[in-house]
Amino acid sequence: MSSSSAAASGSADSTAARRNTKRPKYSKFTQQELPACKPILTPRAVISVFLLVSVVFVPVGVASLLASRKVVEIVHRYDAECIPPSNSSDKVAYIQNSSVDKTCKITLKVQKHMKSPIHVYYQLDNFYQNHRRYVKSRNDEQLRDSSKWDSTSGCKPEDMANGKPIVPCGLIAWSLFNDTYVFSRNNKNLTVNKKGISWKSDRDHKFGKNVFPKNFQNGSIIGGAHLNDSIPLSQQEDLIVWMRTAALPTFRKLYGKIEMDLNEGDTISVTLKNNYNTYSFSGKKKLVLSTTGWLGGKNDFLGIAYLTVGGLCFFLAMAFTIIYFVKPRQLGDPSYLSWNRNPGGH
C-alpha cells in the first residue's frame, strides 16, 4: 500500500471516529469560556452600593408615604348594622328571604375635604375569589364570541338552567355582587358615574359587544345580581369588574365615581340594599369612599417597605464603614485561609 493511500485511510478512520463520538463541537459557549465580568466586592464597593440604595430608596419611601397619607378615605362596615334586631339570631335566613325588604340607611361623616373624583368601592372580607375551582368556573370563548353562546365547558355547576345554556355561565358570574347604594347630601342626590369603572382592555377584548345574557339566574338557587338581557356584556361593567378575580380574601372593587367635591363636615346619607349573602361564610361588607393620589389609593405599605429597605442599607453601610476604619484588613490576605490559620488541618 502506498503512503498516500495509507494517509487517506487513516484520515478516513479518524473522521469516522469523530463522527461516532458524542463529544459536542468545540465552542466558547459550550466550554463556558465567554468573557464575563467578575467584580471584586471590596469594602469600598459594598459600602458604596449600600449607600446608593439608601439614597434612592429613602426619598422614594418618604414620597410614597406622604402621597398615601394625603388620600382621604371613609370606610364603613354595614353588614351587621343592616340586620334587624329581630333577625340577628338567624342572619342567613334573613338574607335568603327574598320577600323581605332589605333597605338600610347609614350616614357617613366627611372628616376632611375630598376632591373629586371620589371613588366608591365595596369591600369584602373572607371571600376567597382565588379558589381554584371558582377561578376556573367560566368560559372565555362564550364571553367574547356570540357564536359560542352555547359553549359552557368548565362552567359547572352553573352551566345549564332548565335545560338551556347560561350566558354568562360559571360560578364567578353567578355570584355577582348585588348590593346597591344611593348617596345624598342635604337631601340632594349625589350622582354615581358607573361608566369607565372597568379595564378598557376587558371591555374591548374579553367581553363581546354582541354577546347578551341568556337564561341567567334562572336556576333554583339565585347567587347574586341579575343582568339586563338587552345590554351586551361589554357594557355591563359591574360584571366585568367582578369577573376580574381578586388574589386575596380581602379585596375592594370599584362601584362607581362621585364627580363632585365633598367638603369637611358634610354628612352623606346612604340608602343601600343589603342583598349580598356574606353571612353564611362569616364575611364582612364595607362601603368605602376614597380619593386618589399619584400612586393610586391609600397604601402605606409601599412607602414603609421602601423606608425599611433604605434604612437597613444605610445602617449596614455605616456599620461596614466603622469596621473598615477601626479594624481594616488587607484584601486577599492569605493568612485568613483556613489551612494557614490551622497548620495542622487539611
MISE-772351 format. One record per residue (C-alpha): x, y, z; residue in three letters. Coordinates in Angstrom, 3 decimals, always signed. Layout:
<nodes>
{node {X,Y,Z},"ALA"} ...
</nodes>
This chain:
<nodes>
{node {+0.000,+0.000,+0.000},"MET"} {node {+1.365,+3.386,-0.917},"SER"} {node {+1.937,+6.137,+1.621},"SER"} {node {-0.761,+8.332,+0.073},"SER"} {node {-3.398,+5.613,+0.294},"SER"} {node {-2.389,+4.859,+3.900},"ALA"} {node {-2.714,+8.511,+4.835},"ALA"} {node {-6.117,+8.703,+3.188},"ALA"} {node {-7.218,+5.569,+5.022},"SER"} {node {-6.011,+6.998,+8.363},"GLY"} {node {-7.777,+10.292,+7.729},"SER"} {node {-10.998,+8.481,+6.892},"ALA"} {node {-10.715,+6.388,+10.067},"ASP"} {node {-10.178,+9.455,+12.231},"SER"} {node {-13.114,+11.223,+10.594},"THR"} {node {-15.327,+8.199,+11.183},"ALA"} {node {-14.141,+8.014,+14.773},"ALA"} {node {-15.048,+11.669,+15.340},"ARG"} {node {-18.485,+11.055,+13.850},"ARG"} {node {-19.097,+8.107,+16.168},"ASN"} {node {-18.201,+10.057,+19.316},"THR"} {node {-20.812,+12.102,+21.161},"LYS"} {node {-18.441,+14.887,+22.027},"ARG"} {node {-20.018,+18.268,+21.167},"PRO"} {node {-18.388,+20.612,+18.749},"LYS"} {node {-15.992,+22.911,+20.487},"TYR"} {node {-17.154,+26.465,+21.102},"SER"} {node {-16.525,+29.062,+23.754},"LYS"} {node {-20.177,+28.887,+24.733},"PHE"} {node {-20.241,+25.117,+25.400},"THR"} {node {-16.915,+25.299,+27.219},"GLN"} {node {-18.040,+28.324,+29.267},"GLN"} {node {-15.159,+30.448,+28.036},"GLU"} {node {-17.187,+33.530,+27.136},"LEU"} {node {-15.873,+36.829,+28.508},"PRO"} {node {-17.524,+37.737,+31.784},"ALA"} {node {-17.381,+40.481,+34.342},"CYS"} {node {-16.288,+39.243,+37.748},"LYS"} {node {-16.327,+42.231,+40.074},"PRO"} {node {-14.391,+42.010,+43.296},"ILE"} {node {-16.553,+43.021,+46.261},"LEU"} {node {-14.128,+45.314,+48.002},"THR"} {node {-15.253,+47.061,+51.203},"PRO"} {node {-15.491,+50.397,+49.412},"ARG"} {node {-17.643,+48.911,+46.627},"ALA"} {node {-20.022,+47.234,+49.086},"VAL"} {node {-20.358,+50.383,+51.197},"ILE"} {node {-20.980,+52.472,+48.056},"SER"} {node {-23.739,+50.114,+46.859},"VAL"} {node {-25.497,+50.177,+50.216},"PHE"} {node {-25.277,+53.977,+50.344},"LEU"} {node {-26.599,+54.286,+46.790},"LEU"} {node {-29.600,+52.054,+47.600},"VAL"} {node {-30.363,+54.048,+50.744},"SER"} {node {-30.061,+57.390,+48.915},"VAL"} {node {-32.558,+56.208,+46.277},"VAL"} {node {-34.977,+54.236,+48.463},"PHE"} {node {-35.410,+56.631,+51.395},"VAL"} {node {-36.664,+59.621,+49.314},"PRO"} {node {-38.931,+57.328,+47.288},"VAL"} {node {-40.317,+55.859,+50.512},"GLY"} {node {-40.942,+59.297,+52.017},"VAL"} {node {-42.683,+60.499,+48.840},"ALA"} {node {-44.822,+57.343,+48.653},"SER"} {node {-45.816,+57.597,+52.315},"LEU"} {node {-46.726,+61.286,+52.006},"LEU"} {node {-48.799,+60.564,+48.882},"ALA"} {node {-50.626,+57.777,+50.701},"SER"} {node {-51.302,+59.959,+53.750},"ARG"} {node {-52.867,+62.633,+51.528},"LYS"} {node {-55.516,+60.177,+50.339},"VAL"} {node {-58.783,+60.651,+52.230},"VAL"} {node {-60.818,+57.541,+52.976},"GLU"} {node {-64.171,+56.836,+54.593},"ILE"} {node {-64.664,+53.167,+55.487},"VAL"} {node {-67.955,+51.966,+56.977},"HIS"} {node {-68.847,+48.354,+57.773},"ARG"} {node {-72.570,+47.753,+57.412},"TYR"} {node {-73.248,+44.003,+57.218},"ASP"} {node {-74.036,+43.667,+60.944},"ALA"} {node {-75.679,+47.083,+61.235},"GLU"} {node {-78.170,+46.329,+58.454},"CYS"} {node {-79.634,+43.221,+60.086},"ILE"} {node {-82.832,+43.964,+62.070},"PRO"} {node {-82.528,+43.044,+65.769},"PRO"} {node {-85.386,+40.559,+65.383},"SER"} {node {-83.348,+38.605,+62.804},"ASN"} {node {-79.945,+38.806,+64.458},"SER"} {node {-80.174,+35.197,+65.674},"SER"} {node {-80.502,+33.824,+62.122},"ASP"} {node {-78.864,+36.199,+59.668},"LYS"} {node {-78.619,+33.651,+56.861},"VAL"} {node {-82.379,+33.024,+56.867},"ALA"} {node {-83.000,+36.772,+56.762},"TYR"} {node {-80.663,+37.414,+53.825},"ILE"} {node {-82.043,+34.452,+51.868},"GLN"} {node {-85.664,+35.539,+52.298},"ASN"} {node {-86.449,+37.305,+49.011},"SER"} {node {-89.812,+38.616,+50.275},"SER"} {node {-88.219,+40.852,+52.938},"VAL"} {node {-87.280,+44.440,+52.128},"ASP"} {node {-83.564,+44.778,+52.831},"LYS"} {node {-83.306,+48.553,+52.549},"THR"} {node {-80.886,+50.031,+55.063},"CYS"} {node {-79.839,+53.619,+55.759},"LYS"} {node {-76.455,+54.696,+57.048},"ILE"} {node {-74.698,+58.051,+57.392},"THR"} {node {-71.097,+58.929,+56.599},"LEU"} {node {-69.275,+61.913,+58.084},"LYS"} {node {-66.675,+63.667,+55.927},"VAL"} {node {-63.739,+64.468,+58.209},"GLN"} {node {-61.566,+66.139,+55.565},"LYS"} {node {-62.118,+67.793,+52.202},"HIS"} {node {-62.374,+65.174,+49.459},"MET"} {node {-61.507,+66.285,+45.951},"LYS"} {node {-63.327,+64.730,+43.014},"SER"} {node {-63.395,+62.198,+41.540},"PRO"} {node {-64.295,+60.251,+44.667},"ILE"} {node {-64.135,+56.511,+44.110},"HIS"} {node {-66.852,+54.353,+45.620},"VAL"} {node {-65.763,+50.809,+46.465},"TYR"} {node {-67.372,+47.836,+48.120},"TYR"} {node {-65.014,+45.746,+50.223},"GLN"} {node {-65.487,+42.076,+51.028},"LEU"} {node {-63.564,+40.201,+53.722},"ASP"} {node {-63.104,+36.437,+53.968},"ASN"} {node {-64.248,+35.922,+50.352},"PHE"} {node {-61.842,+33.622,+48.512},"TYR"} {node {-62.155,+34.561,+44.876},"GLN"} {node {-58.773,+32.904,+44.325},"ASN"} {node {-60.129,+29.384,+44.957},"HIS"} {node {-59.040,+27.180,+42.039},"ARG"} {node {-62.478,+25.767,+41.213},"ARG"} {node {-64.061,+29.206,+41.487},"TYR"} {node {-61.483,+30.894,+39.223},"VAL"} {node {-61.828,+28.193,+36.549},"LYS"} {node {-65.641,+28.280,+36.555},"SER"} {node {-66.078,+30.449,+33.455},"ARG"} {node {-65.866,+30.182,+29.672},"ASN"} {node {-63.914,+32.964,+27.996},"ASP"} {node {-64.966,+31.977,+24.467},"GLU"} {node {-68.622,+32.361,+25.418},"GLN"} {node {-67.993,+35.792,+26.946},"LEU"} {node {-66.162,+37.018,+23.847},"ARG"} {node {-67.891,+35.400,+20.845},"ASP"} {node {-71.655,+35.469,+20.238},"SER"} {node {-71.440,+32.319,+18.105},"SER"} {node {-70.122,+30.418,+21.143},"LYS"} {node {-73.119,+31.233,+23.361},"TRP"} {node {-73.809,+27.537,+23.976},"ASP"} {node {-70.196,+26.757,+24.939},"SER"} {node {-70.368,+26.085,+28.677},"THR"} {node {-67.393,+23.790,+29.226},"SER"} {node {-65.679,+24.488,+32.531},"GLY"} {node {-68.703,+26.294,+33.975},"CYS"} {node {-70.149,+23.559,+36.166},"LYS"} {node {-72.224,+23.631,+38.291},"PRO"} {node {-73.649,+26.838,+36.755},"GLU"} {node {-73.595,+25.767,+33.108},"ASP"} {node {-77.237,+24.907,+32.432},"MET"} {node {-80.593,+26.017,+33.838},"ALA"} {node {-83.916,+24.486,+32.858},"ASN"} {node {-82.108,+22.506,+30.160},"GLY"} {node {-80.688,+25.619,+28.437},"LYS"} {node {-77.165,+27.101,+28.432},"PRO"} {node {-76.479,+30.023,+30.763},"ILE"} {node {-74.830,+33.172,+29.414},"VAL"} {node {-72.607,+34.157,+31.164},"PRO"} {node {-72.018,+30.766,+32.739},"CYS"} {node {-69.903,+29.797,+35.731},"GLY"} {node {-69.710,+30.486,+39.448},"LEU"} {node {-67.962,+33.843,+39.089},"ILE"} {node {-70.785,+35.447,+37.119},"ALA"} {node {-73.441,+33.603,+39.179},"TRP"} {node {-72.095,+35.109,+42.436},"SER"} {node {-72.128,+38.705,+41.105},"LEU"} {node {-72.287,+41.283,+43.918},"PHE"} {node {-75.770,+42.806,+44.156},"ASN"} {node {-75.787,+45.366,+46.977},"ASP"} {node {-76.736,+48.827,+45.696},"THR"} {node {-76.021,+52.315,+47.063},"TYR"} {node {-77.775,+55.673,+46.670},"VAL"} {node {-75.985,+58.741,+48.056},"PHE"} {node {-77.436,+62.102,+49.059},"SER"} {node {-76.168,+65.293,+50.673},"ARG"} {node {-78.519,+67.904,+52.116},"ASN"} {node {-81.452,+65.968,+50.653},"ASN"} {node {-79.926,+66.180,+47.168},"LYS"} {node {-78.841,+63.041,+45.373},"ASN"} {node {-75.188,+62.566,+44.521},"LEU"} {node {-74.870,+61.015,+41.088},"THR"} {node {-72.615,+57.974,+40.897},"VAL"} {node {-70.989,+57.564,+37.493},"ASN"} {node {-70.670,+53.876,+36.654},"LYS"} {node {-69.096,+54.353,+33.233},"LYS"} {node {-65.430,+53.531,+32.761},"GLY"} {node {-65.050,+51.653,+36.054},"ILE"} {node {-63.661,+48.538,+34.339},"SER"} {node {-60.473,+47.965,+32.387},"TRP"} {node {-60.728,+49.123,+28.761},"LYS"} {node {-58.872,+46.006,+27.602},"SER"} {node {-61.529,+43.845,+29.256},"ASP"} {node {-64.366,+45.751,+27.581},"ARG"} {node {-62.712,+45.645,+24.165},"ASP"} {node {-61.290,+42.139,+24.079},"HIS"} {node {-62.736,+39.869,+26.774},"LYS"} {node {-66.448,+40.692,+26.667},"PHE"} {node {-68.236,+40.725,+23.332},"GLY"} {node {-70.288,+43.627,+22.014},"LYS"} {node {-72.759,+41.153,+20.510},"ASN"} {node {-72.968,+38.799,+23.496},"VAL"} {node {-76.138,+39.207,+25.557},"PHE"} {node {-77.148,+37.485,+28.810},"PRO"} {node {-79.365,+34.457,+28.340},"LYS"} {node {-81.088,+32.281,+30.931},"ASN"} {node {-79.036,+33.982,+33.658},"PHE"} {node {-80.068,+33.492,+37.333},"GLN"} {node {-82.963,+31.240,+36.275},"ASN"} {node {-81.899,+28.256,+38.358},"GLY"} {node {-83.327,+27.047,+41.641},"SER"} {node {-80.712,+28.983,+43.647},"ILE"} {node {-80.003,+32.653,+42.905},"ILE"} {node {-76.396,+33.581,+43.537},"GLY"} {node {-76.320,+37.360,+43.165},"GLY"} {node {-77.297,+40.190,+40.841},"ALA"} {node {-79.400,+39.856,+37.696},"HIS"} {node {-78.301,+41.194,+34.315},"LEU"} {node {-80.259,+43.186,+31.754},"ASN"} {node {-80.831,+40.877,+28.769},"ASP"} {node {-80.914,+43.810,+26.322},"SER"} {node {-77.445,+45.154,+27.215},"ILE"} {node {-74.327,+43.424,+25.811},"PRO"} {node {-71.738,+42.084,+28.218},"LEU"} {node {-69.173,+44.671,+27.074},"SER"} {node {-71.368,+47.395,+28.614},"GLN"} {node {-72.207,+45.578,+31.846},"GLN"} {node {-69.282,+46.994,+33.772},"GLU"} {node {-70.323,+45.750,+37.205},"ASP"} {node {-69.992,+42.226,+35.820},"LEU"} {node {-66.652,+42.988,+34.155},"ILE"} {node {-65.230,+44.418,+37.395},"VAL"} {node {-66.488,+41.435,+39.400},"TRP"} {node {-65.070,+38.854,+36.997},"MET"} {node {-61.527,+40.176,+37.347},"ARG"} {node {-60.989,+37.946,+40.378},"THR"} {node {-59.028,+39.112,+43.406},"ALA"} {node {-55.854,+37.405,+44.634},"ALA"} {node {-56.509,+37.893,+48.355},"LEU"} {node {-59.533,+37.094,+50.562},"PRO"} {node {-59.946,+40.789,+51.447},"THR"} {node {-60.469,+42.945,+48.393},"PHE"} {node {-62.143,+46.079,+47.072},"ARG"} {node {-63.941,+46.506,+43.782},"LYS"} {node {-64.926,+49.766,+42.160},"LEU"} {node {-68.661,+50.505,+42.263},"TYR"} {node {-68.617,+53.960,+40.688},"GLY"} {node {-67.344,+57.546,+40.948},"LYS"} {node {-68.828,+60.655,+42.578},"ILE"} {node {-67.680,+63.517,+40.373},"GLU"} {node {-68.030,+66.411,+42.782},"MET"} {node {-66.098,+67.539,+45.843},"ASP"} {node {-67.181,+66.674,+49.372},"LEU"} {node {-66.434,+69.292,+51.994},"ASN"} {node {-65.238,+68.826,+55.538},"GLU"} {node {-68.187,+68.374,+57.875},"GLY"} {node {-70.595,+67.128,+55.195},"ASP"} {node {-72.988,+64.370,+56.192},"THR"} {node {-73.613,+61.811,+53.457},"ILE"} {node {-76.786,+59.747,+53.671},"SER"} {node {-76.612,+56.333,+52.041},"VAL"} {node {-79.644,+54.235,+51.203},"THR"} {node {-78.437,+50.747,+50.424},"LEU"} {node {-79.907,+47.378,+49.608},"LYS"} {node {-78.312,+44.748,+51.802},"ASN"} {node {-78.817,+41.820,+49.395},"ASN"} {node {-75.489,+40.024,+49.204},"TYR"} {node {-75.074,+36.970,+51.419},"ASN"} {node {-71.768,+37.106,+53.289},"THR"} {node {-73.281,+35.741,+56.499},"TYR"} {node {-73.101,+32.072,+55.531},"SER"} {node {-69.267,+32.218,+55.436},"PHE"} {node {-68.684,+34.853,+58.184},"SER"} {node {-67.735,+37.501,+55.666},"GLY"} {node {-67.783,+41.266,+56.099},"LYS"} {node {-69.105,+44.027,+53.866},"LYS"} {node {-67.774,+47.572,+53.883},"LYS"} {node {-68.570,+50.702,+51.917},"LEU"} {node {-65.503,+52.782,+51.024},"VAL"} {node {-65.269,+56.333,+49.697},"LEU"} {node {-61.754,+57.305,+48.694},"SER"} {node {-59.807,+59.946,+46.816},"THR"} {node {-56.679,+59.047,+44.852},"THR"} {node {-53.133,+60.323,+44.586},"GLY"} {node {-50.345,+59.884,+42.059},"TRP"} {node {-49.813,+56.372,+43.425},"LEU"} {node {-53.489,+55.463,+43.387},"GLY"} {node {-55.426,+54.750,+46.564},"GLY"} {node {-54.277,+54.662,+50.160},"LYS"} {node {-51.373,+52.238,+50.565},"ASN"} {node {-48.885,+52.841,+53.372},"ASP"} {node {-47.142,+49.507,+52.805},"PHE"} {node {-45.223,+50.665,+49.730},"LEU"} {node {-43.716,+53.674,+51.488},"GLY"} {node {-42.926,+51.698,+54.646},"ILE"} {node {-41.241,+48.976,+52.578},"ALA"} {node {-39.011,+51.495,+50.768},"TYR"} {node {-38.095,+53.214,+54.037},"LEU"} {node {-37.325,+49.893,+55.722},"THR"} {node {-35.009,+48.707,+52.957},"VAL"} {node {-33.370,+52.113,+52.602},"GLY"} {node {-32.859,+52.445,+56.363},"GLY"} {node {-31.436,+48.925,+56.633},"LEU"} {node {-28.980,+49.608,+53.793},"CYS"} {node {-27.881,+52.871,+55.435},"PHE"} {node {-27.338,+51.070,+58.759},"PHE"} {node {-25.252,+48.358,+57.075},"LEU"} {node {-23.223,+50.970,+55.183},"ALA"} {node {-22.416,+52.781,+58.430},"MET"} {node {-21.589,+49.521,+60.223},"ALA"} {node {-19.252,+48.373,+57.438},"PHE"} {node {-17.629,+51.821,+57.336},"THR"} {node {-16.860,+51.717,+61.062},"ILE"} {node {-15.462,+48.185,+60.790},"ILE"} {node {-13.408,+49.196,+57.741},"TYR"} {node {-11.730,+52.091,+59.562},"PHE"} {node {-11.467,+50.591,+63.048},"VAL"} {node {-10.271,+47.121,+62.093},"LYS"} {node {-9.070,+47.137,+58.477},"PRO"} {node {-7.738,+44.047,+56.764},"ARG"} {node {-5.727,+43.543,+53.594},"GLN"} {node {-7.794,+42.468,+50.602},"LEU"} {node {-6.951,+38.876,+49.675},"GLY"} {node {-4.794,+38.303,+52.765},"ASP"} {node {-3.778,+34.585,+52.591},"PRO"} {node {-3.320,+34.442,+56.363},"SER"} {node {-7.122,+34.237,+56.715},"TYR"} {node {-7.285,+30.965,+54.739},"LEU"} {node {-8.273,+28.026,+56.900},"SER"} {node {-5.153,+25.977,+56.202},"TRP"} {node {-2.956,+28.935,+57.131},"ASN"} {node {-4.882,+29.654,+60.323},"ARG"} {node {-4.786,+25.967,+61.306},"ASN"} {node {-1.461,+24.494,+60.110},"PRO"} {node {-2.332,+21.046,+61.411},"GLY"} {node {-5.573,+20.846,+59.422},"GLY"} {node {-6.100,+19.542,+55.898},"HIS"} 
</nodes>
